Amino acid sequence: MPEVIPTALALLIVAAFAVALWQMAAGHLNVAGATFLSASILIYLRERQLRRDPAT
């Protein structure tokens, strides 16, 4: 069974990248940049969560 927190974070990361690309294509570069930054932070948190969990 997949771990809930890393899986949820992965889904949020994919959604954040989709929103960022959509905003970048629409010309809202400030929003796109903030969303890319948020996705990067979510990736960091996901990796940190995976390293804490010895079961995986």
Order of alpha helices (4+ residues) and beta strands (2+ residues): alpha-alpha
